């Protein structure tokens, strides 16, 4: 990451509440053509979330603790605060002298921008301002929230605006919290009803909706130079498994999440006006 930070733009997308099993099934079935085109080998990596709900997981990720590979062993991190005795910091880790990754990247010259989604990013109260408050610039409006059937399209449009107004030489760290997978998501599946509620089928339909529009986000983020992208879930959610519903609980469908990182090749010459 020390060869990436300072050279490339950076994108972190959290597909809020996305389950690993649903994401893996859709990728294998060819139902995520735009995402799968960038996933290494066309597959999601199976990882463990750093938290069981949005606030806890994002606090950890913004401290450099991205979802951990779901296999035994030491797993070196991409980013880490300088911390004596860290066993997951290696020579290739980008180490920063700041309390969080966002501040660390700002110190490295990045413009840090948050485009919020779920309520922990809505800036409507003290708690909803904690996570977006880490960024130099943050955006949230009802059109980005969980109740909007077109939330991701609105978020992508805002990302395009952010990129378009940046000076050519300014590096960007863009964080986007996708709210479309979070309940309620029944309106993404034709024929589903509010009364019947959400289930794995509506969850899958929401991910397909995101896939239909994610190409615009990737194009915007690679329009000025190469971009290093991380796309993952912050936690999963239960739809009745073993009697559980929702998240902020210790079930495997909550702790197991999809993850991928990859480069987006520039669609225009580096630093082009």
C-alpha positions as CSV (number, residue, x, y, z in Angstrom):
1,X,0.0,0.0,0.0
2,X,3.0,2.3,0.4
3,X,3.3,2.2,-3.4
4,X,-0.4,3.0,-3.8
5,X,-1.0,5.7,-1.3
6,X,0.0,9.1,-2.7
7,X,-0.2,7.8,-6.3
8,X,-3.7,6.4,-6.8
9,X,-7.1,7.6,-5.8
10,X,-8.8,5.4,-3.2
11,X,-12.4,4.1,-3.0
12,X,-14.0,2.2,-0.1
13,X,-17.5,1.0,-0.7
14,X,-19.4,-0.8,2.1
15,X,-22.4,-2.7,0.9
16,X,-24.2,-2.3,4.2
17,X,-25.7,-5.5,5.6
18,X,-24.8,-7.7,2.6
19,X,-24.5,-11.4,3.5
20,X,-21.7,-13.4,2.1
21,X,-23.9,-16.4,1.0
22,X,-26.2,-14.2,-1.1
23,X,-23.3,-12.3,-2.7
24,X,-21.4,-15.5,-3.5
25,X,-24.5,-17.2,-5.0
26,X,-25.3,-14.3,-7.2
27,X,-21.7,-13.9,-8.5
28,X,-21.6,-17.7,-9.3
29,X,-24.9,-17.5,-11.1
30,X,-23.8,-14.6,-13.3
31,X,-26.2,-12.2,-11.8
32,X,-23.6,-9.6,-10.9
33,X,-21.9,-8.9,-14.2
34,X,-20.5,-5.5,-13.3
35,X,-19.2,-6.4,-9.9
36,X,-17.9,-9.8,-10.9
37,X,-15.9,-8.3,-13.8
38,X,-13.7,-6.8,-11.1
39,X,-13.7,-9.5,-8.5
40,X,-10.4,-11.5,-8.5
41,X,-11.4,-14.7,-10.3
42,X,-14.9,-13.5,-10.5
43,X,-15.5,-14.4,-6.8
44,X,-16.0,-12.7,-3.5
45,X,-13.5,-13.5,-0.8
46,X,-15.0,-14.9,2.4
47,X,-14.1,-12.8,5.4
48,X,-15.2,-12.1,9.0
49,X,-16.6,-8.7,9.8
50,X,-14.9,-6.6,12.5
51,X,-18.3,-5.8,14.0
52,X,-21.9,-7.1,14.0
53,X,-23.6,-3.8,13.1
54,X,-22.8,-0.7,11.2
55,X,-21.4,1.7,13.8
56,X,-19.0,-0.9,15.4
57,X,-17.8,-2.2,12.1
58,X,-17.1,1.1,10.6
59,X,-15.3,2.4,13.6
60,X,-13.0,-0.6,13.3
61,X,-12.6,-0.2,9.5
62,X,-11.8,3.4,9.8
63,X,-9.1,2.4,12.3
64,X,-7.6,0.1,9.7
65,X,-9.2,-3.1,10.7
66,X,-10.9,-4.3,7.5
67,X,-12.8,-7.6,7.4
68,X,-10.4,-10.4,8.2
69,X,-9.9,-13.4,5.9
70,X,-12.0,-16.3,7.2
71,X,-9.1,-18.7,7.7
72,X,-6.6,-19.3,10.5
73,X,-3.3,-17.4,10.5
74,X,-1.8,-14.0,10.8
75,X,-3.3,-11.7,8.2
76,X,-1.3,-8.5,7.5
77,X,-3.4,-5.4,7.0
78,X,-3.4,-2.9,4.2
79,X,-3.6,0.1,6.6
80,X,-2.6,0.5,10.3
81,X,-2.1,3.3,12.8
82,X,1.4,3.3,14.3
83,X,1.0,1.0,17.3
84,X,3.7,-0.8,19.2
85,X,3.5,-4.6,19.1
86,X,1.1,-4.8,16.2
87,X,1.4,-8.3,14.7
88,X,-0.6,-7.5,11.5
89,X,1.5,-4.6,10.4
90,X,4.1,-5.5,7.8
91,X,6.5,-3.7,5.5
92,X,3.8,-3.2,2.8
93,X,1.3,-1.8,5.3
94,X,0.5,1.9,5.0
95,X,1.2,3.1,8.5
96,X,-0.1,6.5,9.7
97,X,0.5,8.7,12.7
98,X,-3.2,9.5,13.3
99,X,-6.1,8.0,15.3
100,X,-7.9,6.8,12.2
101,X,-7.3,6.0,8.5
102,X,-9.3,8.9,7.3
103,X,-7.1,11.4,9.1
104,X,-4.0,9.4,8.1
105,X,-5.0,9.8,4.4
106,X,-5.8,13.4,4.8
107,X,-2.3,13.8,6.2
108,X,-0.9,12.2,3.1
109,X,-2.6,14.8,0.9
110,X,-5.9,13.2,0.1
111,X,-9.3,14.9,-0.1
112,X,-11.4,12.7,2.2
113,X,-15.1,12.5,1.2
114,X,-18.0,10.5,2.8
115,X,-21.2,9.8,1.0
116,X,-23.5,8.3,3.7
117,X,-26.3,5.8,3.5
118,X,-27.8,4.3,6.6
119,X,-28.7,6.2,9.7
120,X,-25.3,6.3,11.3
121,X,-24.3,8.7,8.5
122,X,-27.3,10.9,8.4
123,X,-25.8,13.8,10.5
124,X,-29.3,14.3,12.1
125,X,-28.0,14.0,15.6
126,X,-24.8,13.7,17.6
127,X,-24.4,9.9,16.9
128,X,-25.1,10.3,13.2
129,X,-22.4,12.8,12.9
130,X,-19.5,10.8,14.5
131,X,-18.6,8.7,11.4
132,X,-19.1,11.4,8.7
133,X,-17.4,13.9,11.0
134,X,-14.1,12.1,10.4
135,X,-14.1,13.3,6.8
136,X,-13.2,16.7,5.4
137,X,-16.4,16.6,3.4
138,X,-19.5,14.6,4.0
139,X,-22.9,14.2,2.2
140,X,-26.2,12.7,3.3
141,X,-29.8,13.4,2.3
142,X,-33.0,11.3,2.5
143,X,-32.5,10.2,-1.2
144,X,-29.4,8.3,0.0
145,X,-31.2,6.5,2.8
146,X,-32.7,3.1,3.4
147,X,-36.3,4.1,2.5
148,X,-35.4,5.3,-1.0
149,X,-35.8,2.7,-3.8
150,X,-33.3,4.7,-5.9
151,X,-30.8,5.4,-3.1
152,X,-27.7,4.0,-4.9
153,X,-28.4,5.9,-8.1
154,X,-28.6,9.2,-6.0
155,X,-25.3,8.3,-4.2
156,X,-23.5,7.6,-7.4
157,X,-24.7,10.9,-8.9
158,X,-23.3,12.7,-5.9
159,X,-20.0,10.8,-6.3
160,X,-19.8,11.9,-9.9
161,X,-20.3,15.5,-8.8
162,X,-17.5,15.2,-6.2
163,X,-15.0,13.8,-8.7
164,X,-15.9,16.4,-11.4
165,X,-15.1,19.4,-9.3
166,X,-11.8,18.2,-7.9
167,X,-8.6,19.8,-9.2
168,X,-6.8,17.3,-11.5
169,X,-3.9,16.9,-9.3
170,X,-5.8,16.4,-6.0
171,X,-5.8,12.8,-4.8
172,X,-9.2,11.5,-3.5
173,X,-10.3,9.1,-0.8
174,X,-14.0,8.5,-1.4
175,X,-16.0,6.4,1.1
176,X,-19.5,5.4,0.1
177,X,-21.9,3.5,2.4
178,X,-24.5,1.7,0.2
179,X,-27.9,1.6,2.0
180,X,-29.8,-0.4,-0.6
181,X,-29.2,-3.8,1.0
182,X,-30.3,-2.7,4.5
183,X,-33.9,-3.3,5.5
184,X,-36.4,-2.3,4.1
185,X,-35.3,-3.8,0.7
186,X,-38.6,-5.5,-0.4
187,X,-39.2,-2.8,-3.0
188,X,-36.3,-4.0,-5.1
189,X,-38.0,-7.3,-6.0
190,X,-40.9,-7.0,-8.4
191,X,-44.1,-8.4,-6.9
192,X,-42.8,-8.2,-3.3
193,X,-45.0,-6.3,-0.8
194,X,-44.4,-4.3,2.3
195,X,-46.7,-6.6,4.2
196,X,-44.6,-9.7,3.3
197,X,-41.4,-7.8,4.2
198,X,-37.8,-8.6,3.4
199,X,-36.1,-12.0,2.9
200,X,-33.1,-13.4,1.1
201,X,-34.9,-12.9,-2.2
202,X,-35.4,-9.2,-1.7
203,X,-31.9,-8.9,-0.3
204,X,-30.5,-10.5,-3.5
205,X,-32.7,-8.2,-5.7
206,X,-31.2,-5.2,-3.9
207,X,-27.7,-6.4,-4.7
208,X,-28.6,-6.8,-8.3
209,X,-30.0,-3.2,-8.3
210,X,-26.6,-2.0,-7.0
211,X,-24.8,-4.0,-9.6
212,X,-26.8,-2.3,-12.4
213,X,-25.4,1.1,-11.4
214,X,-22.0,0.4,-9.9
215,X,-20.3,0.8,-13.3
216,X,-20.9,4.5,-13.1
217,X,-19.2,4.8,-9.8
218,X,-16.2,2.8,-11.0
219,X,-16.0,4.9,-14.2
220,X,-16.1,8.2,-12.2
221,X,-13.4,7.0,-9.8
222,X,-11.0,6.0,-12.5
223,X,-11.7,9.0,-14.8
224,X,-8.6,10.9,-13.6
225,X,-6.1,8.2,-12.7
226,X,-5.9,4.7,-11.5
227,X,-8.0,3.9,-8.4
228,X,-7.5,1.3,-5.7
229,X,-11.0,0.0,-4.7
230,X,-12.1,-1.9,-1.7
231,X,-15.7,-3.3,-1.9
232,X,-17.0,-5.2,1.1
233,X,-19.8,-5.6,3.5
234,X,-19.7,-4.4,7.1
235,X,-21.9,-7.2,8.5
236,X,-24.6,-9.6,7.3
237,X,-28.1,-10.0,8.6
238,X,-30.4,-12.9,9.5
239,X,-33.7,-13.7,7.9
240,X,-35.0,-16.3,10.4
241,X,-31.9,-18.6,10.6
242,X,-32.1,-20.5,13.9
243,X,-34.9,-18.1,14.9
244,X,-32.7,-14.9,14.5
245,X,-33.8,-11.8,12.6
246,X,-31.6,-8.8,11.9
247,X,-28.0,-8.2,13.1
248,X,-26.1,-6.9,16.1
249,X,-26.0,-10.6,17.1
250,X,-23.5,-13.4,16.9
251,X,-24.8,-15.6,14.1
252,X,-22.6,-16.8,11.2
253,X,-24.7,-15.1,8.6
254,X,-24.0,-11.8,10.4
255,X,-20.2,-12.3,11.0
256,X,-19.4,-13.7,7.5
257,X,-19.1,-11.1,4.8
258,X,-18.0,-10.7,1.2
259,X,-14.8,-8.7,0.4
260,X,-12.7,-7.7,-2.6
261,X,-10.0,-5.2,-3.5
262,X,-8.8,-4.4,-7.0
263,X,-7.5,-1.7,-9.2
264,X,-9.7,0.3,-11.6
265,X,-7.7,1.2,-14.6
266,X,-7.8,4.9,-15.6
267,X,-10.3,5.8,-18.4
268,X,-8.4,9.0,-19.1
269,X,-4.7,9.9,-19.0
270,X,-3.4,10.4,-15.4
271,X,-3.9,13.9,-14.2
272,X,-5.7,14.9,-17.4
273,X,-7.7,18.2,-17.1
